[in-house]
Protein backbone atom coordinates (compact mmCIF):
# COMPACT_ATOMS: atom_id res chain seq x y z
CA UNK A 1 0.00 0.00 0.00
CA UNK A 2 1.19 3.51 -0.83
CA UNK A 3 0.92 5.98 2.03
CA UNK A 4 0.65 9.78 2.09
CA UNK A 5 2.81 10.18 5.22
CA UNK A 6 5.22 8.24 7.40
CA UNK A 7 4.94 9.13 11.11
CA UNK A 8 8.07 8.26 13.11
CA UNK A 9 7.71 7.95 16.87
CA UNK A 10 4.01 7.27 16.23
CA UNK A 11 3.57 5.37 19.50
CA UNK A 12 4.54 8.37 21.68
CA UNK A 13 2.07 11.02 22.83
CA UNK A 14 2.83 13.50 20.04
CA UNK A 15 3.11 10.78 17.40
CA UNK A 16 -0.35 9.49 18.30
CA UNK A 17 -1.84 13.00 18.15
CA UNK A 18 -0.22 13.76 14.78
CA UNK A 19 -1.26 10.36 13.40
CA UNK A 20 -4.88 10.77 14.51
CA UNK A 21 -5.04 14.30 13.08
CA UNK A 22 -3.67 13.16 9.72
CA UNK A 23 -6.10 10.24 9.61
CA UNK A 24 -9.09 12.44 10.54
CA UNK A 25 -7.98 14.77 7.73
CA UNK A 26 -8.43 11.89 5.28
CA UNK A 27 -4.82 10.83 4.69
CA UNK A 28 -3.19 7.41 4.78
CA UNK A 29 -0.22 6.93 7.10
CA UNK A 30 2.44 4.39 7.95
CA UNK A 31 3.04 4.58 11.71
CA UNK A 32 6.51 3.60 12.90
CA UNK A 33 7.46 3.06 16.52
CA UNK A 34 8.44 0.63 19.26
CA UNK A 35 5.14 -0.29 20.93
CA UNK A 36 2.39 -1.28 18.50
CA UNK A 37 -0.12 -1.75 21.33
CA UNK A 38 -0.25 2.03 21.85
CA UNK A 39 -1.66 2.64 18.34
CA UNK A 40 -3.86 -0.44 17.96
CA UNK A 41 -6.95 1.74 18.39
CA UNK A 42 -5.91 3.84 15.37
CA UNK A 43 -5.09 0.76 13.28
CA UNK A 44 -8.52 -0.67 14.08
CA UNK A 45 -10.47 2.57 13.60
CA UNK A 46 -8.96 3.70 10.27
CA UNK A 47 -8.49 1.62 7.13
CA UNK A 48 -5.67 3.62 5.57
CA UNK A 49 -3.03 2.72 8.12
CA UNK A 50 -0.03 0.46 8.58
CA UNK A 51 2.60 -0.16 11.23
CA UNK A 52 6.33 -0.92 11.20
CA UNK A 53 8.78 -1.31 14.08
CA UNK A 54 11.86 0.89 13.71
CA UNK A 55 15.01 2.09 15.47
CA UNK A 56 16.13 5.65 14.73
CA UNK A 57 19.84 4.77 14.69
CA UNK A 58 19.44 2.31 11.80
CA UNK A 59 19.53 4.77 8.89
CA UNK A 60 19.68 2.12 6.16
CA UNK A 61 16.61 0.25 7.45
CA UNK A 62 14.69 3.49 7.98
CA UNK A 63 15.52 4.65 4.45
CA UNK A 64 14.21 1.35 3.09
CA UNK A 65 10.95 1.67 5.06
CA UNK A 66 10.40 5.26 3.87
CA UNK A 67 11.03 4.35 0.22
CA UNK A 68 8.74 1.33 0.45
CA UNK A 69 5.94 3.45 1.95
CA UNK A 70 5.69 5.63 -1.16
CA UNK A 71 5.16 8.68 1.08
CA UNK A 72 6.74 12.02 0.15
CA UNK A 73 6.61 13.60 3.64
CA UNK A 74 7.98 12.19 6.90
CA UNK A 75 6.52 13.44 10.20
CA UNK A 76 9.26 13.03 12.81
CA UNK A 77 7.90 12.87 16.38
CA UNK A 78 11.01 11.20 17.83
CA UNK A 79 13.12 12.94 20.51
CA UNK A 80 15.24 15.69 18.89
CA UNK A 81 18.50 13.86 19.60
CA UNK A 82 17.77 11.71 16.53
CA UNK A 83 16.89 14.49 14.07
CA UNK A 84 20.11 14.24 12.04
CA UNK A 85 19.83 10.45 11.69
CA UNK A 86 16.27 10.80 10.46
CA UNK A 87 17.14 13.67 8.10
CA UNK A 88 19.88 11.54 6.53
CA UNK A 89 17.34 8.80 5.89
CA UNK A 90 14.93 11.34 4.36
CA UNK A 91 17.67 12.71 2.11
CA UNK A 92 18.56 9.18 0.97
CA UNK A 93 14.88 8.46 0.34
CA UNK A 94 14.39 11.88 -1.32
CA UNK A 95 11.41 12.90 0.83
CA UNK A 96 10.55 16.03 2.83
CA UNK A 97 10.56 16.03 6.63
CA UNK A 98 9.05 17.98 9.52
CA UNK A 99 10.11 17.54 13.16
CA UNK A 100 9.04 18.82 16.56
CA UNK A 101 12.13 20.28 18.17
CA UNK A 102 15.86 20.18 18.80
CA UNK A 103 18.37 21.94 20.98
CA UNK A 104 20.22 24.88 19.42
CA UNK A 105 23.37 22.97 18.32
CA UNK A 106 21.20 20.43 16.47
CA UNK A 107 19.00 23.16 15.01
CA UNK A 108 22.10 24.94 13.65
CA UNK A 109 23.27 21.74 11.96
CA UNK A 110 19.84 21.20 10.44
CA UNK A 111 19.63 24.74 9.01
CA UNK A 112 23.16 24.37 7.63
CA UNK A 113 21.84 21.48 5.48
CA UNK A 114 19.75 23.96 3.48
CA UNK A 115 21.79 23.52 0.28
CA UNK A 116 21.37 19.73 0.40
CA UNK A 117 17.58 19.96 0.59
CA UNK A 118 17.52 22.59 -2.16
CA UNK A 119 19.60 20.31 -4.41
CA UNK A 120 17.24 17.42 -3.67
CA UNK A 121 14.19 19.66 -4.28
CA UNK A 122 12.72 18.72 -0.88
CA UNK A 123 12.08 20.57 2.37
CA UNK A 124 12.93 20.19 6.04
CA UNK A 125 11.17 22.25 8.72
CA UNK A 126 12.38 21.92 12.30
CA UNK A 127 10.42 22.96 15.39
CA UNK A 128 6.87 22.35 14.12
CA UNK A 129 5.01 22.01 17.42
CA UNK A 130 3.78 24.59 19.94
CA UNK A 131 6.90 26.49 21.02
CA UNK A 132 8.81 26.15 18.80
CA UNK A 133 6.13 26.04 16.13
CA UNK A 134 3.01 28.14 16.71
CA UNK A 135 5.11 30.83 18.45
CA UNK A 136 7.45 31.10 15.45
CA UNK A 137 4.56 31.62 13.06
CA UNK A 138 2.98 34.22 15.36
CA UNK A 139 6.27 36.12 15.19
CA UNK A 140 6.30 35.90 11.38
CA UNK A 141 2.78 37.38 11.35
CA UNK A 142 3.71 40.17 13.78
CA UNK A 143 7.03 41.02 12.13
CA UNK A 144 5.24 42.24 9.01
CA UNK A 145 3.65 45.00 11.14
CA UNK A 146 6.99 46.37 12.38
CA UNK A 147 9.69 48.37 10.61
CA UNK A 148 12.16 47.46 13.36
CA UNK A 149 12.08 44.84 16.12
CA UNK A 150 14.21 45.34 19.21
CA UNK A 151 12.99 42.79 21.77
CA UNK A 152 11.05 39.53 21.69
CA UNK A 153 9.85 37.57 24.72
CA UNK A 154 8.21 34.23 24.04
CA UNK A 155 6.95 31.37 26.16
CA UNK A 156 4.18 29.14 27.40
CA UNK A 157 2.02 28.93 30.50
CA UNK A 158 -0.62 26.35 31.40
CA UNK A 159 -2.98 25.25 34.14
CA UNK A 160 -5.41 22.43 34.90
CA UNK A 161 -8.78 22.00 36.57
CA UNK A 162 -7.26 19.48 39.02
CA UNK A 163 -4.21 20.07 41.20
CA UNK A 164 -2.71 16.69 40.27
CA UNK A 165 0.53 15.90 38.45
CA UNK A 166 -0.08 14.54 34.97
CA UNK A 167 2.80 13.25 32.88
CA UNK A 168 3.90 15.80 30.24
CA UNK A 169 4.63 14.75 26.67
CA UNK A 170 8.30 14.15 27.54
CA UNK A 171 9.51 14.25 31.13
CA UNK A 172 13.08 14.34 29.82
CA UNK A 173 12.39 17.53 27.83
CA UNK A 174 10.57 19.12 30.77
CA UNK A 175 13.39 18.43 33.24
CA UNK A 176 15.87 19.83 30.71
CA UNK A 177 13.78 23.02 30.62
CA UNK A 178 14.27 23.32 34.40
CA UNK A 179 17.99 22.45 34.43
CA UNK A 180 19.76 23.22 31.12
CA UNK A 181 21.42 26.63 30.93
CA UNK A 182 19.08 29.03 29.13
CA UNK A 183 20.49 31.01 26.19
CA UNK A 184 19.42 34.66 26.22
CA UNK A 185 20.15 37.28 23.57
CA UNK A 186 21.02 40.54 25.35
CA UNK A 187 22.06 43.62 23.38
CA UNK A 188 23.01 41.45 20.42
CA UNK A 189 25.14 38.98 22.41
CA UNK A 190 24.24 35.49 23.63
CA UNK A 191 24.68 34.77 27.33
CA UNK A 192 23.53 31.80 29.42
CA UNK A 193 21.35 31.91 32.53
CA UNK A 194 20.52 29.33 35.21
CA UNK A 195 16.75 28.77 34.76
CA UNK A 196 15.80 28.46 38.43
CA UNK A 197 17.70 31.68 39.27
CA UNK A 198 15.31 33.59 36.99
CA UNK A 199 11.93 32.58 38.42
CA UNK A 200 9.33 35.33 38.23
CA UNK A 201 5.55 35.55 38.48
CA UNK A 202 3.50 36.64 35.48
CA UNK A 203 -0.15 36.80 34.37
CA UNK A 204 -1.37 35.16 31.15
CA UNK A 205 -4.85 35.10 29.59
CA UNK A 206 -6.87 32.05 30.60
CA UNK A 207 -4.18 30.91 33.04
CA UNK A 208 -3.78 33.52 35.77
CA UNK A 209 -0.60 34.34 37.70
CA UNK A 210 2.08 31.64 37.69
CA UNK A 211 5.77 31.04 38.12
CA UNK A 212 7.85 31.14 34.95
CA UNK A 213 11.57 31.04 34.26
CA UNK A 214 14.10 31.39 31.46
CA UNK A 215 14.47 28.17 29.50
CA UNK A 216 16.64 26.59 26.82
CA UNK A 217 14.64 26.80 23.59
CA UNK A 218 15.75 26.97 19.97
CA UNK A 219 13.67 30.10 19.31
CA UNK A 220 16.41 32.27 20.78
CA UNK A 221 18.61 31.11 17.89
CA UNK A 222 16.09 30.91 15.01
CA UNK A 223 14.40 34.25 15.81
CA UNK A 224 17.78 35.98 15.67
CA UNK A 225 18.77 34.01 12.57
CA UNK A 226 15.76 35.25 10.61
CA UNK A 227 15.04 38.68 12.13
CA UNK A 228 18.39 40.22 13.08
CA UNK A 229 18.16 42.35 9.92
CA UNK A 230 15.13 44.00 11.51
CA UNK A 231 17.33 45.09 14.41
CA UNK A 232 16.47 42.29 16.86
CA UNK A 233 18.86 42.48 19.82
CA UNK A 234 17.05 40.90 22.79
CA UNK A 235 15.32 37.50 23.00
CA UNK A 236 14.14 35.61 26.08
CA UNK A 237 12.16 32.37 26.35
CA UNK A 238 10.03 31.68 29.47
CA UNK A 239 8.54 28.36 30.59
CA UNK A 240 5.55 28.59 32.95
CA UNK A 241 4.13 25.86 35.21
CA UNK A 242 1.31 25.67 37.78
CA UNK A 243 2.49 25.24 41.36
CA UNK A 244 1.44 21.58 41.73
CA UNK A 245 3.36 20.55 38.61
CA UNK A 246 6.33 22.80 39.46
CA UNK A 247 6.68 21.15 42.89
CA UNK A 248 6.53 17.58 41.51
CA UNK A 249 9.12 18.23 38.81
CA UNK A 250 11.41 19.87 41.37
CA UNK A 251 11.05 16.74 43.54
CA UNK A 252 12.19 14.56 40.62
CA UNK A 253 15.21 16.82 40.12
CA UNK A 254 16.12 17.10 43.80
CA UNK A 255 15.93 13.33 44.39
CA UNK A 256 18.17 12.60 41.38
CA UNK A 257 15.49 10.96 39.24
CA UNK A 258 16.16 13.44 36.45
CA UNK A 259 19.82 12.39 36.12
CA UNK A 260 21.18 10.86 32.92
CA UNK A 261 24.17 9.36 34.80
CA UNK A 262 23.68 5.55 35.08
CA UNK A 263 23.53 3.95 38.52
CA UNK A 264 23.91 0.29 39.50
CA UNK A 265 20.61 -1.50 40.19
CA UNK A 266 20.83 -5.25 40.82
CA UNK A 267 23.96 -5.47 38.69
CA UNK A 268 22.55 -3.40 35.81
CA UNK A 269 23.49 0.13 34.82
CA UNK A 270 20.33 2.23 34.48
CA UNK A 271 19.99 5.99 34.09
CA UNK A 272 17.45 7.35 36.61
CA UNK A 273 15.88 9.40 33.82
CA UNK A 274 15.27 6.24 31.78
CA UNK A 275 13.65 4.59 34.82
CA UNK A 276 11.50 7.67 35.50
CA UNK A 277 10.34 7.86 31.88
CA UNK A 278 9.21 4.23 31.90
CA UNK A 279 7.64 4.42 35.37
CA UNK A 280 5.55 7.46 34.45
CA UNK A 281 3.99 5.58 31.52
CA UNK A 282 1.90 3.76 34.13
CA UNK A 283 0.51 6.97 35.66
CA UNK A 284 -3.13 7.37 34.68
CA UNK A 285 -4.79 10.69 33.84
CA UNK A 286 -7.60 11.40 36.36
CA UNK A 287 -11.14 11.20 34.98
CA UNK A 288 -12.42 14.64 34.04
CA UNK A 289 -8.93 16.17 33.91
CA UNK A 290 -8.68 19.27 31.68
CA UNK A 291 -5.93 21.72 30.79
CA UNK A 292 -5.68 25.16 29.20
CA UNK A 293 -2.45 26.51 27.71
CA UNK A 294 -1.38 29.94 26.53
CA UNK A 295 1.43 30.19 23.98
CA UNK A 296 2.50 33.82 23.91
CA UNK A 297 4.96 36.16 22.25
CA UNK A 298 5.57 39.82 23.11
CA UNK A 299 7.25 42.05 20.51
CA UNK A 300 8.71 45.52 21.06
CA UNK A 301 9.92 47.69 18.19
CA UNK A 302 9.04 50.57 15.91
CA UNK A 303 6.57 51.42 13.16
CA UNK A 304 6.73 54.68 11.20
CA UNK A 305 9.29 56.02 13.65
CA UNK A 306 7.07 55.43 16.69
CA UNK A 307 7.41 52.80 19.45
CA UNK A 308 5.17 49.77 18.87
CA UNK A 309 4.25 46.81 21.10
CA UNK A 310 2.35 43.68 20.20
CA UNK A 311 1.19 40.66 22.18
CA UNK A 312 0.34 37.52 20.21
CA UNK A 313 -1.33 34.64 22.03
CA UNK A 314 -2.61 31.17 21.15
CA UNK A 315 -5.15 29.83 23.65
CA UNK A 316 -5.39 26.04 23.67
CA UNK A 317 -8.21 24.02 25.30
CA UNK A 318 -8.65 20.32 26.00
CA UNK A 319 -10.78 19.07 23.10
CA UNK A 320 -13.76 16.75 23.28
CA UNK A 321 -12.67 13.44 21.81
CA UNK A 322 -9.02 14.23 22.52
CA UNK A 323 -9.17 14.21 26.32
CA UNK A 324 -6.28 11.76 26.62
CA UNK A 325 -4.06 14.33 24.89
CA UNK A 326 -5.18 17.38 26.96
CA UNK A 327 -3.25 20.47 25.68
CA UNK A 328 -0.58 18.35 23.97
CA UNK A 329 -2.75 18.89 20.89
CA UNK A 330 -0.88 22.18 20.39
CA UNK A 331 2.27 20.20 19.61
CA UNK A 332 0.97 17.14 17.75
CA UNK A 333 -1.58 19.00 15.60
CA UNK A 334 0.68 21.79 14.26
CA UNK A 335 3.21 19.29 12.91
CA UNK A 336 0.33 17.52 11.17
CA UNK A 337 -0.91 20.83 9.72
CA UNK A 338 2.56 21.80 8.42
CA UNK A 339 3.07 18.34 6.89
CA UNK A 340 -0.28 18.68 5.12
CA UNK A 341 0.68 22.17 3.86
CA UNK A 342 3.81 20.66 2.28
CA UNK A 343 1.79 17.81 0.77
CA UNK A 344 -0.74 20.27 -0.73
CA UNK A 345 1.96 22.64 -2.02
CA UNK A 346 0.84 25.49 0.28
CA UNK A 347 4.46 25.52 1.45
CA UNK A 348 6.46 25.35 -1.74
CA UNK A 349 9.94 26.50 -0.72
CA UNK A 350 12.74 23.94 -0.84
CA UNK A 351 15.57 23.83 1.69
CA UNK A 352 15.97 23.55 5.45
CA UNK A 353 14.08 26.04 7.62
CA UNK A 354 12.43 26.89 10.92
CA UNK A 355 8.66 27.62 10.65
CA UNK A 356 8.97 31.43 10.80
CA UNK A 357 10.78 31.36 7.43
CA UNK A 358 8.24 29.48 5.30
CA UNK A 359 4.86 28.79 6.94
CA UNK A 360 2.13 31.25 5.80
CA UNK A 361 0.45 32.53 8.99
CA UNK A 362 -3.16 33.11 7.89
CA UNK A 363 -3.82 29.64 6.40
CA UNK A 364 -2.03 28.10 9.38
CA UNK A 365 -4.11 30.09 11.89
CA UNK A 366 -7.30 29.01 10.09
CA UNK A 367 -6.31 25.37 10.52
CA UNK A 368 -5.64 25.96 14.23
CA UNK A 369 -9.14 27.46 14.66
CA UNK A 370 -10.68 24.35 13.07
CA UNK A 371 -9.07 22.54 16.00
CA UNK A 372 -10.44 25.10 18.53
CA UNK A 373 -7.13 26.91 19.05
CA UNK A 374 -7.65 30.69 19.12
CA UNK A 375 -5.10 33.31 18.03
CA UNK A 376 -5.19 36.78 19.60
CA UNK A 377 -3.41 39.96 18.45
CA UNK A 378 -3.39 42.52 21.28
CA UNK A 379 -6.42 40.77 22.83
CA UNK A 380 -8.36 40.74 19.53
CA UNK A 381 -9.34 37.34 18.14
CA UNK A 382 -7.96 37.09 14.59
CA UNK A 383 -8.73 33.53 13.47
C-alpha positions as CSV (number, residue, x, y, z in Angstrom):
1,X,0.0,0.0,0.0
2,X,1.2,3.5,-0.8
3,X,0.9,6.0,2.0
4,X,0.6,9.8,2.1
5,X,2.8,10.2,5.2
6,X,5.2,8.2,7.4
7,X,4.9,9.1,11.1
8,X,8.1,8.3,13.1
9,X,7.7,7.9,16.9
10,X,4.0,7.3,16.2
11,X,3.6,5.4,19.5
12,X,4.5,8.4,21.7
13,X,2.1,11.0,22.8
14,X,2.8,13.5,20.0
15,X,3.1,10.8,17.4
16,X,-0.3,9.5,18.3
17,X,-1.8,13.0,18.2
18,X,-0.2,13.8,14.8
19,X,-1.3,10.4,13.4
20,X,-4.9,10.8,14.5
21,X,-5.0,14.3,13.1
22,X,-3.7,13.2,9.7
23,X,-6.1,10.2,9.6
24,X,-9.1,12.4,10.5
25,X,-8.0,14.8,7.7
26,X,-8.4,11.9,5.3
27,X,-4.8,10.8,4.7
28,X,-3.2,7.4,4.8
29,X,-0.2,6.9,7.1
30,X,2.4,4.4,8.0
31,X,3.0,4.6,11.7
32,X,6.5,3.6,12.9
33,X,7.5,3.1,16.5
34,X,8.4,0.6,19.3
35,X,5.1,-0.3,20.9
36,X,2.4,-1.3,18.5
37,X,-0.1,-1.7,21.3
38,X,-0.2,2.0,21.8
39,X,-1.7,2.6,18.3
40,X,-3.9,-0.4,18.0
41,X,-6.9,1.7,18.4
42,X,-5.9,3.8,15.4
43,X,-5.1,0.8,13.3
44,X,-8.5,-0.7,14.1
45,X,-10.5,2.6,13.6
46,X,-9.0,3.7,10.3
47,X,-8.5,1.6,7.1
48,X,-5.7,3.6,5.6
49,X,-3.0,2.7,8.1
50,X,0.0,0.5,8.6
51,X,2.6,-0.2,11.2
52,X,6.3,-0.9,11.2
53,X,8.8,-1.3,14.1
54,X,11.9,0.9,13.7
55,X,15.0,2.1,15.5
56,X,16.1,5.7,14.7
57,X,19.8,4.8,14.7
58,X,19.4,2.3,11.8
59,X,19.5,4.8,8.9
60,X,19.7,2.1,6.2
61,X,16.6,0.2,7.5
62,X,14.7,3.5,8.0
63,X,15.5,4.7,4.4
64,X,14.2,1.4,3.1
65,X,10.9,1.7,5.1
66,X,10.4,5.3,3.9
67,X,11.0,4.3,0.2
68,X,8.7,1.3,0.4
69,X,5.9,3.4,1.9
70,X,5.7,5.6,-1.2
71,X,5.2,8.7,1.1
72,X,6.7,12.0,0.2
73,X,6.6,13.6,3.6
74,X,8.0,12.2,6.9
75,X,6.5,13.4,10.2
76,X,9.3,13.0,12.8
77,X,7.9,12.9,16.4
78,X,11.0,11.2,17.8
79,X,13.1,12.9,20.5
80,X,15.2,15.7,18.9
81,X,18.5,13.9,19.6
82,X,17.8,11.7,16.5
83,X,16.9,14.5,14.1
84,X,20.1,14.2,12.0
85,X,19.8,10.5,11.7
86,X,16.3,10.8,10.5
87,X,17.1,13.7,8.1
88,X,19.9,11.5,6.5
89,X,17.3,8.8,5.9
90,X,14.9,11.3,4.4
91,X,17.7,12.7,2.1
92,X,18.6,9.2,1.0
93,X,14.9,8.5,0.3
94,X,14.4,11.9,-1.3
95,X,11.4,12.9,0.8
96,X,10.6,16.0,2.8
97,X,10.6,16.0,6.6
98,X,9.1,18.0,9.5
99,X,10.1,17.5,13.2
100,X,9.0,18.8,16.6
101,X,12.1,20.3,18.2
102,X,15.9,20.2,18.8
103,X,18.4,21.9,21.0
104,X,20.2,24.9,19.4
105,X,23.4,23.0,18.3
106,X,21.2,20.4,16.5
107,X,19.0,23.2,15.0
108,X,22.1,24.9,13.7
109,X,23.3,21.7,12.0
110,X,19.8,21.2,10.4
111,X,19.6,24.7,9.0
112,X,23.2,24.4,7.6
113,X,21.8,21.5,5.5
114,X,19.8,24.0,3.5
115,X,21.8,23.5,0.3
116,X,21.4,19.7,0.4
117,X,17.6,20.0,0.6
118,X,17.5,22.6,-2.2
119,X,19.6,20.3,-4.4
120,X,17.2,17.4,-3.7
121,X,14.2,19.7,-4.3
122,X,12.7,18.7,-0.9
123,X,12.1,20.6,2.4
124,X,12.9,20.2,6.0
125,X,11.2,22.2,8.7
126,X,12.4,21.9,12.3
127,X,10.4,23.0,15.4
128,X,6.9,22.4,14.1
129,X,5.0,22.0,17.4
130,X,3.8,24.6,19.9
131,X,6.9,26.5,21.0
132,X,8.8,26.2,18.8
133,X,6.1,26.0,16.1
134,X,3.0,28.1,16.7
135,X,5.1,30.8,18.5
136,X,7.4,31.1,15.5
137,X,4.6,31.6,13.1
138,X,3.0,34.2,15.4
139,X,6.3,36.1,15.2
140,X,6.3,35.9,11.4
141,X,2.8,37.4,11.3
142,X,3.7,40.2,13.8
143,X,7.0,41.0,12.1
144,X,5.2,42.2,9.0
145,X,3.6,45.0,11.1
146,X,7.0,46.4,12.4
147,X,9.7,48.4,10.6
148,X,12.2,47.5,13.4
149,X,12.1,44.8,16.1
150,X,14.2,45.3,19.2
151,X,13.0,42.8,21.8
152,X,11.1,39.5,21.7
153,X,9.9,37.6,24.7
154,X,8.2,34.2,24.0
155,X,7.0,31.4,26.2
156,X,4.2,29.1,27.4
157,X,2.0,28.9,30.5
158,X,-0.6,26.4,31.4
159,X,-3.0,25.3,34.1
160,X,-5.4,22.4,34.9
161,X,-8.8,22.0,36.6
162,X,-7.3,19.5,39.0
163,X,-4.2,20.1,41.2
164,X,-2.7,16.7,40.3
165,X,0.5,15.9,38.5
166,X,-0.1,14.5,35.0
167,X,2.8,13.2,32.9
168,X,3.9,15.8,30.2
169,X,4.6,14.7,26.7
170,X,8.3,14.1,27.5
171,X,9.5,14.2,31.1
172,X,13.1,14.3,29.8
173,X,12.4,17.5,27.8
174,X,10.6,19.1,30.8
175,X,13.4,18.4,33.2
176,X,15.9,19.8,30.7
177,X,13.8,23.0,30.6
178,X,14.3,23.3,34.4
179,X,18.0,22.4,34.4
180,X,19.8,23.2,31.1
181,X,21.4,26.6,30.9
182,X,19.1,29.0,29.1
183,X,20.5,31.0,26.2
184,X,19.4,34.7,26.2
185,X,20.2,37.3,23.6
186,X,21.0,40.5,25.3
187,X,22.1,43.6,23.4
188,X,23.0,41.4,20.4
189,X,25.1,39.0,22.4
190,X,24.2,35.5,23.6
191,X,24.7,34.8,27.3
192,X,23.5,31.8,29.4
193,X,21.4,31.9,32.5
194,X,20.5,29.3,35.2
195,X,16.8,28.8,34.8
196,X,15.8,28.5,38.4
197,X,17.7,31.7,39.3
198,X,15.3,33.6,37.0
199,X,11.9,32.6,38.4
200,X,9.3,35.3,38.2
201,X,5.5,35.5,38.5
202,X,3.5,36.6,35.5
203,X,-0.1,36.8,34.4
204,X,-1.4,35.2,31.1
205,X,-4.8,35.1,29.6
206,X,-6.9,32.0,30.6
207,X,-4.2,30.9,33.0
208,X,-3.8,33.5,35.8
209,X,-0.6,34.3,37.7
210,X,2.1,31.6,37.7
211,X,5.8,31.0,38.1
212,X,7.9,31.1,34.9
213,X,11.6,31.0,34.3
214,X,14.1,31.4,31.5
215,X,14.5,28.2,29.5
216,X,16.6,26.6,26.8
217,X,14.6,26.8,23.6
218,X,15.8,27.0,20.0
219,X,13.7,30.1,19.3
220,X,16.4,32.3,20.8
221,X,18.6,31.1,17.9
222,X,16.1,30.9,15.0
223,X,14.4,34.2,15.8
224,X,17.8,36.0,15.7
225,X,18.8,34.0,12.6
226,X,15.8,35.3,10.6
227,X,15.0,38.7,12.1
228,X,18.4,40.2,13.1
229,X,18.2,42.3,9.9
230,X,15.1,44.0,11.5
231,X,17.3,45.1,14.4
232,X,16.5,42.3,16.9
233,X,18.9,42.5,19.8
234,X,17.1,40.9,22.8
235,X,15.3,37.5,23.0
236,X,14.1,35.6,26.1
237,X,12.2,32.4,26.3
238,X,10.0,31.7,29.5
239,X,8.5,28.4,30.6
240,X,5.6,28.6,32.9
241,X,4.1,25.9,35.2
242,X,1.3,25.7,37.8
243,X,2.5,25.2,41.4
244,X,1.4,21.6,41.7
245,X,3.4,20.6,38.6
246,X,6.3,22.8,39.5
247,X,6.7,21.1,42.9
248,X,6.5,17.6,41.5
249,X,9.1,18.2,38.8
250,X,11.4,19.9,41.4
251,X,11.1,16.7,43.5
252,X,12.2,14.6,40.6
253,X,15.2,16.8,40.1
254,X,16.1,17.1,43.8
255,X,15.9,13.3,44.4
256,X,18.2,12.6,41.4
257,X,15.5,11.0,39.2
258,X,16.2,13.4,36.4
259,X,19.8,12.4,36.1
260,X,21.2,10.9,32.9
261,X,24.2,9.4,34.8
262,X,23.7,5.6,35.1
263,X,23.5,3.9,38.5
264,X,23.9,0.3,39.5
265,X,20.6,-1.5,40.2
266,X,20.8,-5.2,40.8
267,X,24.0,-5.5,38.7
268,X,22.6,-3.4,35.8
269,X,23.5,0.1,34.8
270,X,20.3,2.2,34.5
271,X,20.0,6.0,34.1
272,X,17.5,7.4,36.6
273,X,15.9,9.4,33.8
274,X,15.3,6.2,31.8
275,X,13.6,4.6,34.8
276,X,11.5,7.7,35.5
277,X,10.3,7.9,31.9
278,X,9.2,4.2,31.9
279,X,7.6,4.4,35.4
280,X,5.6,7.5,34.4
281,X,4.0,5.6,31.5
282,X,1.9,3.8,34.1
283,X,0.5,7.0,35.7
284,X,-3.1,7.4,34.7
285,X,-4.8,10.7,33.8
286,X,-7.6,11.4,36.4
287,X,-11.1,11.2,35.0
288,X,-12.4,14.6,34.0
289,X,-8.9,16.2,33.9
290,X,-8.7,19.3,31.7
291,X,-5.9,21.7,30.8
292,X,-5.7,25.2,29.2
293,X,-2.4,26.5,27.7
294,X,-1.4,29.9,26.5
295,X,1.4,30.2,24.0
296,X,2.5,33.8,23.9
297,X,5.0,36.2,22.2
298,X,5.6,39.8,23.1
299,X,7.3,42.1,20.5
300,X,8.7,45.5,21.1
301,X,9.9,47.7,18.2
302,X,9.0,50.6,15.9
303,X,6.6,51.4,13.2
304,X,6.7,54.7,11.2
305,X,9.3,56.0,13.6
306,X,7.1,55.4,16.7
307,X,7.4,52.8,19.5
308,X,5.2,49.8,18.9
309,X,4.3,46.8,21.1
310,X,2.4,43.7,20.2
311,X,1.2,40.7,22.2
312,X,0.3,37.5,20.2
313,X,-1.3,34.6,22.0
314,X,-2.6,31.2,21.2
315,X,-5.2,29.8,23.7
316,X,-5.4,26.0,23.7
317,X,-8.2,24.0,25.3
318,X,-8.7,20.3,26.0
319,X,-10.8,19.1,23.1
320,X,-13.8,16.7,23.3
321,X,-12.7,13.4,21.8
322,X,-9.0,14.2,22.5
323,X,-9.2,14.2,26.3
324,X,-6.3,11.8,26.6
325,X,-4.1,14.3,24.9
326,X,-5.2,17.4,27.0
327,X,-3.3,20.5,25.7
328,X,-0.6,18.4,24.0
329,X,-2.8,18.9,20.9
330,X,-0.9,22.2,20.4
331,X,2.3,20.2,19.6
332,X,1.0,17.1,17.7
333,X,-1.6,19.0,15.6
334,X,0.7,21.8,14.3
335,X,3.2,19.3,12.9
336,X,0.3,17.5,11.2
337,X,-0.9,20.8,9.7
338,X,2.6,21.8,8.4
339,X,3.1,18.3,6.9
340,X,-0.3,18.7,5.1
341,X,0.7,22.2,3.9
342,X,3.8,20.7,2.3
343,X,1.8,17.8,0.8
344,X,-0.7,20.3,-0.7
345,X,2.0,22.6,-2.0
346,X,0.8,25.5,0.3
347,X,4.5,25.5,1.5
348,X,6.5,25.4,-1.7
349,X,9.9,26.5,-0.7
350,X,12.7,23.9,-0.8
351,X,15.6,23.8,1.7
352,X,16.0,23.6,5.5
353,X,14.1,26.0,7.6
354,X,12.4,26.9,10.9
355,X,8.7,27.6,10.7
356,X,9.0,31.4,10.8
357,X,10.8,31.4,7.4
358,X,8.2,29.5,5.3
359,X,4.9,28.8,6.9
360,X,2.1,31.2,5.8
361,X,0.5,32.5,9.0
362,X,-3.2,33.1,7.9
363,X,-3.8,29.6,6.4
364,X,-2.0,28.1,9.4
365,X,-4.1,30.1,11.9
366,X,-7.3,29.0,10.1
367,X,-6.3,25.4,10.5
368,X,-5.6,26.0,14.2
369,X,-9.1,27.5,14.7
370,X,-10.7,24.3,13.1
371,X,-9.1,22.5,16.0
372,X,-10.4,25.1,18.5
373,X,-7.1,26.9,19.1
374,X,-7.6,30.7,19.1
375,X,-5.1,33.3,18.0
376,X,-5.2,36.8,19.6
377,X,-3.4,40.0,18.4
378,X,-3.4,42.5,21.3
379,X,-6.4,40.8,22.8
380,X,-8.4,40.7,19.5
381,X,-9.3,37.3,18.1
382,X,-8.0,37.1,14.6
383,X,-8.7,33.5,13.5
